[in-house]
Amino acid sequence: MDLAQEGRLWEVAKSHLGAAALQQALVDLLLSYGPPKVRSNVEYLSREWLGDEKLQLLKNALVETDLALPDFDQHPEKVALLSCYSQHIATGLLLLMPLDKLTRDLRGFRLEHHLGI
């Protein structure tokens, strides 16, 4: 999934769940991951792909779960998180959404996940 598709997934999730439920889903997904991988890289999700509101919801969820990376989060237009969490969130949101809410390419990613591809 590229960043544009991930941005679309976040938009679908926000539209389907609403802001408060999306933030709670993010908290639940972050807490469900367990301990981070020892060698997980830091990556950034930006306003360009998520938009202001969804970026703020992610920041709030990271703070609520005590998983924020303040030393890396110096730019207001993006948020830093461990790549293992980013992948877990994307997969979790993909599986959380009803199929009829997903675009064709997102349904394809969901099918690939279920098939283990």
HULINUR-V525182 format. One record per helix or strand of 2 or more residues. SS is the DSSP state (H for helix, E for strand). FROM is the first residue (numbers start at 1). TO is the last residue. Records with the same first field share a line. If there is no record, write none. Layout:
SS=FROM-TO  FROM-TO
This chain:
H=3-17  19-33  47-50  52-64  83-96  99-101  104-115
E=42-46  78-82
